[in-house]
């Protein structure tokens, strides 16, 4: 599908080429850094239909978006979710889209891995913070590690490239990061480490969870040779190659070193709200224009107006003087 209008460019000259779409705020886990244990989820009537999500995604593709990432919550718990992947895969076939991918907790991958591959998905991110079954249950509250590991194996068998995402949690998994890296690299998977972000009010204090990745990197450098690597996936991670393992480790550091200067991303929630920045509350309603008209003129206008307000960067801070979340919505609302 050729561009039908000019590409979307924000006020700072950044091309908007990457759309992350949260298809649901629901999840079969309750990770301690993401959700409260007693979450109140959105009523289904507020959600975009899969057809509406497809319509918005297609509008972005027509304006220069080259990468779509499906997220949640847990995207694979959304009913009939594979219909969306099958429909969006047409943009891969046409050459309009470079990549269709997803971030998942892995719990449903055994069921869907082959079908995802058949839809043109070539790469998935699996969120996994520990290989200790008891600790995994504590972090996720409800999760079963064996199902996630089986899902990862199913994805690898289907030919999907798997990257492991791990949130670095002080006093929880900081002693496991080296082992997680060795395990991932031993199976040919890269590892990306993520700092805790101040999104949503949760029971543990953010400051008590926060582990600077500068500290993690320094610890790894005591035992391994880390070489800066130019590899990029379109996201915010900056990678190093570990000479001893041959694998990559990515660092996503919104707190200690923000990645805003090259941000090419916007996020669509399952209700049709477009967030131009993960760390800001400013947003645009895209549900109203798509429901107001079968024509996309109103949708394009809303998209253009939203991108014109994309900020230069976020304002994430975690310290004792600002104990509350910088942004009130939970990560599961915006999408991972």
C-alpha positions in Angstrom: 0.0 0.0 0.0 1.7 3.3 -1.1 1.6 6.3 1.1 -1.7 8.1 0.5 -0.6 11.2 2.3 2.6 12.8 3.6 4.4 10.9 6.4 3.7 12.0 9.9 6.5 14.1 11.4 6.5 15.6 14.9 7.5 19.2 15.8 11.1 18.1 16.4 11.6 16.5 13.0 11.1 12.9 14.1 9.3 10.6 11.6 6.6 8.6 13.3 7.3 5.2 11.9 6.4 2.9 14.8 2.9 2.4 16.3 2.4 0.3 19.4 -1.1 -0.9 19.8 -2.6 -2.2 23.1 -5.4 -4.5 22.2 -6.6 -5.1 25.8 -5.9 -3.9 29.3 -6.5 -7.4 30.6 -3.8 -9.9 31.5 -3.6 -13.3 33.0 -0.7 -12.1 35.2 -0.6 -9.3 37.9 3.1 -8.4 37.8 4.0 -6.3 40.8 5.6 -3.5 38.8 2.7 -3.3 36.3 -0.6 -3.8 38.0 -2.3 -3.8 41.3 -3.5 -7.2 42.4 -7.1 -6.1 42.5 -7.4 -4.4 39.1 -10.6 -2.8 37.7 -10.6 -3.5 33.9 -12.4 -1.5 31.3 -15.9 -2.5 30.2 -15.8 -4.3 26.8 -18.1 -1.6 25.3 -15.3 0.9 25.7 -12.9 -1.1 23.6 -12.1 -0.6 20.0 -13.3 -3.6 17.9 -10.6 -5.5 16.1 -11.9 -4.0 12.9 -11.5 -0.5 14.3 -8.0 -1.3 15.5 -7.2 -2.5 12.0 -8.6 0.7 10.5 -6.4 3.0 12.7 -3.3 0.9 12.1 -3.9 1.0 8.4 -4.3 4.8 8.5 -0.9 5.0 10.2 0.7 2.7 7.7 -0.6 4.9 4.9 1.2 7.8 6.7 4.6 6.2 7.0 4.4 3.8 9.9 6.7 0.9 9.1 6.4 -1.1 12.3 3.4 -2.3 14.3 3.8 -3.9 17.7 0.8 -5.5 19.3 0.8 -5.3 23.1 -1.6 -5.4 26.1 -2.1 -6.2 28.9 -1.5 -9.6 27.5 -2.5 -9.3 23.8 -3.0 -13.0 23.3 -5.9 -13.1 25.8 -8.0 -10.9 23.6 -10.8 -12.9 22.0 -10.2 -13.6 18.2 -6.9 -11.8 18.3 -5.5 -13.9 15.5 -8.1 -12.3 13.2 -6.3 -9.0 13.7 -2.9 -10.5 12.9 -4.2 -12.2 9.8 -5.7 -8.9 8.6 -2.7 -6.7 9.3 -0.4 -9.2 7.6 -1.6 -7.9 4.3 0.6 -4.8 4.8 3.6 -7.1 5.1 2.6 -8.8 1.8 2.2 -5.4 0.1 5.6 -4.2 1.3 4.0 -1.2 3.1 5.0 -2.6 6.5 8.5 -3.8 7.5 7.5 -5.6 10.7 4.5 -6.9 12.6 5.4 -8.1 16.0 4.2 -8.4 19.6 5.2 -8.3 23.2 3.7 -11.1 25.3 4.1 -12.7 28.7 4.5 -16.0 26.9 1.6 -17.8 28.6 -0.4 -18.3 25.4 2.5 -18.8 23.0 2.2 -22.6 22.9 -1.2 -22.1 21.4 -0.5 -19.3 19.0 3.2 -19.4 18.0 2.8 -21.3 14.7 -0.2 -19.2 13.6 1.7 -16.0 14.4 4.6 -17.2 12.2 2.1 -18.0 9.4 0.9 -14.4 9.6 4.4 -13.1 8.9 5.4 -12.4 12.5 9.2 -13.0 12.7 10.1 -11.8 16.1 8.4 -11.7 19.5 9.4 -10.1 22.9 8.7 -12.3 25.9 8.6 -10.6 29.3 10.4 -12.8 31.8 12.1 -11.5 35.0 13.3 -14.7 36.6 13.9 -18.4 36.0 13.0 -19.3 39.6 9.4 -20.8 39.7 8.6 -19.6 43.2 10.0 -16.1 42.6 8.2 -16.0 39.2 4.9 -16.7 41.0 5.6 -13.9 43.5 6.5 -11.4 40.7 3.5 -12.3 38.5 1.2 -13.2 41.4 -0.6 -15.7 39.2 1.8 -16.9 36.6 3.1 -20.4 35.9 6.8 -20.4 34.7 6.5 -23.8 33.1 3.8 -22.5 30.7 6.0 -19.5 29.7 9.0 -21.7 29.1 6.9 -24.1 27.0 5.6 -21.1 25.0 9.2 -19.8 24.4 10.1 -23.2 23.1 7.0 -23.3 20.8 8.0 -19.9 19.4 11.5 -21.0 18.7 10.2 -24.2 17.1 7.9 -22.1 14.9 11.0 -20.2 13.7 10.2 -17.0 15.6 13.1 -15.0 16.9 12.6 -14.5 20.7 14.0 -11.7 22.7 13.6 -11.8 26.5 12.6 -8.6 28.3 13.4 -8.4 32.0 12.6 -5.6 34.4 15.5 -5.1 36.8 14.0 -5.2 40.3 16.2 -4.2 43.3 16.4 -7.0 45.9 14.2 -9.3 43.7 16.0 -10.4 40.6 19.2 -8.4 40.6 21.3 -11.5 41.6 19.8 -13.4 38.7 20.5 -11.1 35.8 23.8 -12.8 34.9 22.1 -16.2 34.9 19.2 -15.0 32.9 21.6 -13.6 30.3 23.6 -16.9 30.1 20.4 -18.9 29.7 19.0 -16.6 27.0 22.2 -16.4 25.0 22.7 -20.1 25.3 19.4 -20.6 23.4 20.3 -17.9 20.8 18.0 -15.3 22.4 18.9 -11.7 23.1 18.1 -10.1 26.5 16.8 -6.6 27.1 16.9 -5.1 30.6 14.4 -2.4 31.6 14.3 0.0 34.4 11.2 0.3 36.5 9.0 3.2 35.3 6.8 5.4 37.5 3.5 4.4 35.8 0.4 3.7 37.9 -0.1 3.5 41.7 0.8 0.0 42.9 1.4 -1.6 46.3 5.3 -1.7 46.4 7.0 1.7 46.4 8.6 2.5 43.1 11.8 3.6 44.8 12.0 0.3 46.6 11.8 -1.5 43.2 14.2 0.7 41.3 17.6 -0.7 40.2 19.6 1.7 38.0 20.8 -0.2 34.9 24.1 1.7 35.2 24.7 -0.4 38.2 23.7 -3.6 36.4 26.0 -2.8 33.5 28.9 -2.1 35.8 28.4 -5.4 37.5 28.3 -7.3 34.2 31.5 -5.4 33.1 33.3 -6.9 36.1 33.0 -10.3 34.5 32.3 -9.9 30.8 33.5 -7.9 27.9 30.7 -5.6 26.7 31.1 -4.0 23.3 28.7 -1.3 22.1 26.7 -2.7 19.2 24.8 -0.7 16.5 21.9 -3.2 16.4 18.5 -1.5 16.6 14.9 -2.8 16.6 13.2 0.6 16.3 12.6 0.7 20.0 14.5 2.6 22.8 17.0 -0.2 23.7 20.7 0.4 23.3 22.7 -2.8 22.8 26.1 -4.3 23.7 27.5 -7.5 22.5 28.9 -9.9 25.2 32.1 -11.2 23.8 32.1 -14.3 26.0 28.6 -15.4 25.0 28.2 -13.9 21.5 24.7 -12.6 22.5 23.3 -9.1 22.8 22.1 -7.3 25.9 19.9 -4.3 25.5 19.4 -1.5 28.1 16.2 0.5 28.3 17.0 3.4 30.7 14.1 5.9 30.9 15.2 6.9 34.4 19.0 7.1 34.3 19.4 8.1 30.7 16.3 8.8 28.7 16.0 7.9 25.1 13.7 10.7 23.9 15.9 12.3 21.3 15.2 9.7 18.7 11.7 8.7 19.7 9.7 7.6 16.6 6.9 6.0 18.6 3.3 6.6 19.5 0.9 4.3 21.4 -2.7 3.5 20.8 -4.7 2.1 23.7 -7.5 -0.4 23.4 -10.0 2.4 23.8 -8.7 4.4 20.9 -6.7 6.9 22.9 -3.4 7.9 21.3 -0.5 8.7 23.6 2.3 10.7 22.0 4.6 10.0 24.9 4.6 7.1 27.4 5.7 9.6 30.2 3.1 12.3 29.5 -0.7 12.4 30.1 -1.4 14.4 26.9 -3.5 12.2 24.5 -5.8 12.3 21.6 -9.1 10.5 21.1 -9.1 8.5 17.8 -12.2 6.5 18.7 -14.6 9.4 18.2 -13.5 10.2 14.6 -13.5 6.6 13.4 -17.0 6.1 14.8 -18.2 9.5 13.5 -17.5 8.7 9.8 -16.8 5.8 7.5 -14.4 8.1 5.7 -10.9 8.5 7.2 -10.7 12.3 6.8 -11.6 13.0 10.4 -9.2 10.3 11.6 -6.3 11.7 9.6 -7.1 15.2 11.0 -7.0 13.9 14.5 -3.8 12.0 13.9 -2.1 15.1 12.5 -3.2 17.3 15.3 -2.0 14.7 17.9 1.5 14.4 16.3 1.8 18.1 16.2 1.7 18.0 20.1 4.3 15.2 20.5 6.6 16.5 23.3 10.4 16.5 23.1 10.6 14.0 26.1 9.2 12.6 29.2 9.5 13.7 32.9 10.1 10.4 34.7 11.6 10.8 38.1 11.9 8.3 41.0 13.1 9.7 44.3 11.9 10.3 47.9 10.7 13.8 47.0 8.3 12.4 44.4 7.1 9.1 45.8 3.9 9.0 43.7 3.7 7.7 40.1 4.7 10.3 37.5 1.8 9.1 35.4 -1.4 7.8 37.0 -2.3 5.2 34.4 -0.9 1.7 34.7 1.5 0.3 32.1 -1.1 -2.3 31.1 -3.4 0.6 30.0 -0.9 2.2 27.6 0.7 -1.0 26.4 4.1 -2.3 27.1 
